[in-house]
Structure formats: structure tokens, C-alpha cells
């Protein structure tokens, strides 16, 4: 894992532990518990370009 947050408006800035990450395709996954204790999992990719 290179980025984790519990804040909806937070986003990854392309760094990990202060180090710029190389360009490439990164996989993301989010898990959320909605009203009524319904668990939702979504996944996809993001392309980092420098």
C-alpha cells in the first residue's frame, strides 16, 4: 500500500514517504461501509505521468 486515507477529499500526490514515485499505472481499491452496514468495494487504475 502506498496511500491510505479516511478523508473523502484527500488524494494521492504521487509520492510515498516523501519520494516521487515513477510514472506508470497504479491499481487502486476502496472499501466503504454505507448506511445499513452495506459493504462496497470498488477498484480501478490511475496513470501517473511526470
TIRO-2110 file (N, C-alpha, C; in Angstrom, 1 decimal):
// TIRO-2110
0.9, -1.2, 0.0, N, 1, A
0.0, 0.0, 0.0, CA, 1, A
0.9, 1.2, 0.0, C, 1, A
0.6, 2.2, -0.9, N, 2, A
1.4, 3.4, -1.0, CA, 2, A
0.6, 4.6, -0.5, C, 2, A
-0.7, 4.5, -0.4, N, 3, A
-1.5, 5.6, 0.1, CA, 3, A
-2.8, 5.1, 0.7, C, 3, A
-3.1, 5.7, 1.8, N, 4, A
-4.4, 5.4, 2.5, CA, 4, A
-4.9, 6.6, 3.2, C, 4, A
-6.2, 6.8, 3.2, N, 5, A
-6.9, 7.9, 3.8, CA, 5, A
-8.3, 7.5, 4.3, C, 5, A
-8.8, 8.2, 5.2, N, 6, A
-10.2, 8.1, 5.6, CA, 6, A
-10.9, 9.4, 5.3, C, 6, A
-10.3, 10.3, 4.6, N, 7, A
-10.8, 11.6, 4.3, CA, 7, A
-11.3, 11.6, 2.8, C, 7, A
-12.5, 11.9, 2.6, N, 8, A
-13.1, 11.8, 1.2, CA, 8, A
-12.4, 12.7, 0.3, C, 8, A
-12.0, 13.9, 0.7, N, 9, A
-11.4, 14.9, -0.2, CA, 9, A
-9.9, 14.7, -0.4, C, 9, A
-9.3, 13.8, 0.3, N, 10, A
-7.8, 13.6, 0.2, CA, 10, A
-7.5, 12.8, -1.1, C, 10, A
-6.4, 13.2, -1.7, N, 11, A
-6.0, 12.4, -2.9, CA, 11, A
-4.5, 12.2, -2.8, C, 11, A
-4.0, 11.2, -3.6, N, 12, A
-2.6, 10.8, -3.7, CA, 12, A
-1.8, 11.9, -4.5, C, 12, A
-0.7, 12.3, -4.0, N, 13, A
0.1, 13.4, -4.7, CA, 13, A
1.2, 12.8, -5.5, C, 13, A
1.3, 11.5, -5.7, N, 14, A
2.3, 10.8, -6.5, CA, 14, A
3.6, 10.5, -5.7, C, 14, A
3.6, 10.7, -4.4, N, 15, A
4.7, 10.4, -3.6, CA, 15, A
4.4, 9.3, -2.6, C, 15, A
5.5, 8.7, -2.1, N, 16, A
5.4, 7.7, -1.0, CA, 16, A
6.5, 8.0, 0.0, C, 16, A
6.2, 8.3, 1.2, N, 17, A
7.2, 8.6, 2.2, CA, 17, A
8.1, 9.7, 1.7, C, 17, A
7.5, 10.7, 1.0, N, 18, A
8.3, 11.9, 0.5, CA, 18, A
9.1, 11.7, -0.7, C, 18, A
9.0, 10.5, -1.3, N, 19, A
9.8, 10.1, -2.5, CA, 19, A
8.8, 10.1, -3.7, C, 19, A
9.2, 10.8, -4.8, N, 20, A
8.3, 10.8, -6.0, CA, 20, A
8.3, 9.4, -6.6, C, 20, A
7.2, 8.9, -6.9, N, 21, A
7.1, 7.6, -7.5, CA, 21, A
7.2, 7.6, -9.0, C, 21, A
7.7, 6.5, -9.6, N, 22, A
7.9, 6.5, -11.0, CA, 22, A
6.6, 6.6, -11.8, C, 22, A
6.7, 7.1, -13.0, N, 23, A
5.5, 7.1, -13.9, CA, 23, A
5.0, 5.6, -14.1, C, 23, A
3.8, 5.5, -14.2, N, 24, A
3.3, 4.1, -14.5, CA, 24, A
1.8, 4.0, -14.2, C, 24, A
1.3, 2.8, -14.3, N, 25, A
-0.1, 2.5, -14.0, CA, 25, A
-0.2, 1.9, -12.6, C, 25, A
-1.0, 2.5, -11.7, N, 26, A
-1.1, 2.1, -10.4, CA, 26, A
-2.6, 1.6, -10.1, C, 26, A
-2.7, 0.5, -9.4, N, 27, A
-4.0, -0.1, -9.1, CA, 27, A
-4.5, 0.5, -7.8, C, 27, A
-5.8, 0.9, -7.8, N, 28, A
-6.4, 1.4, -6.5, CA, 28, A
-7.6, 0.5, -6.2, C, 28, A
-7.9, 0.5, -4.9, N, 29, A
-9.1, -0.2, -4.4, CA, 29, A
-9.6, 0.6, -3.2, C, 29, A
-10.9, 0.7, -3.1, N, 30, A
-11.6, 1.4, -2.0, CA, 30, A
-12.6, 0.5, -1.4, C, 30, A
-12.7, 0.5, -0.1, N, 31, A
-13.7, -0.3, 0.6, CA, 31, A
-14.4, 0.7, 1.5, C, 31, A
-15.8, 0.6, 1.5, N, 32, A
-16.6, 1.6, 2.3, CA, 32, A
-17.7, 0.8, 2.9, C, 32, A
-18.2, 1.3, 4.0, N, 33, A
-19.4, 0.7, 4.7, CA, 33, A
-20.4, 1.8, 4.6, C, 33, A
-21.5, 1.5, 3.9, N, 34, A
-22.5, 2.5, 3.7, CA, 34, A
-23.6, 2.4, 4.8, C, 34, A
-24.6, 3.3, 4.7, N, 35, A
-25.7, 3.2, 5.6, CA, 35, A
-26.4, 1.8, 5.5, C, 35, A
-26.8, 1.3, 6.6, N, 36, A
-27.4, 0.0, 6.6, CA, 36, A
-26.3, -1.1, 6.6, C, 36, A
-25.1, -0.8, 7.0, N, 37, A
-24.0, -1.8, 7.0, CA, 37, A
-23.7, -2.5, 5.7, C, 37, A
-24.0, -1.8, 4.6, N, 38, A
-23.7, -2.4, 3.3, CA, 38, A
-22.2, -2.1, 2.9, C, 38, A
-21.4, -3.2, 2.7, N, 39, A
-20.0, -3.0, 2.3, CA, 39, A
-19.9, -2.9, 0.8, C, 39, A
-19.2, -1.9, 0.4, N, 40, A
-19.0, -1.7, -1.1, CA, 40, A
-17.5, -1.7, -1.3, C, 40, A
-17.1, -2.4, -2.4, N, 41, A
-15.7, -2.4, -2.8, CA, 41, A
-15.6, -2.0, -4.3, C, 41, A
-14.7, -1.1, -4.6, N, 42, A
-14.5, -0.6, -6.0, CA, 42, A
-13.0, -0.7, -6.2, C, 42, A
-12.7, -0.9, -7.5, N, 43, A
-11.2, -0.9, -7.9, CA, 43, A
-11.1, -0.3, -9.3, C, 43, A
-9.8, 0.1, -9.6, N, 44, A
-9.5, 0.6, -10.9, CA, 44, A
-8.1, 0.9, -11.0, C, 44, A
-7.7, 1.8, -11.9, N, 45, A
-6.3, 2.1, -12.1, CA, 45, A
-6.2, 3.7, -12.2, C, 45, A
-5.0, 4.2, -12.0, N, 46, A
-4.7, 5.6, -12.2, CA, 46, A
-3.3, 5.6, -12.9, C, 46, A
-3.1, 6.4, -13.9, N, 47, A
-1.9, 6.5, -14.6, CA, 47, A
-1.1, 7.8, -14.1, C, 47, A
0.1, 7.6, -13.6, N, 48, A
0.9, 8.7, -13.1, CA, 48, A
1.9, 9.1, -14.2, C, 48, A
1.8, 10.3, -14.6, N, 49, A
2.6, 10.9, -15.7, CA, 49, A
3.4, 12.0, -15.1, C, 49, A
4.7, 12.0, -15.3, N, 50, A
5.6, 13.1, -14.8, CA, 50, A
6.1, 13.9, -16.0, C, 50, A
END
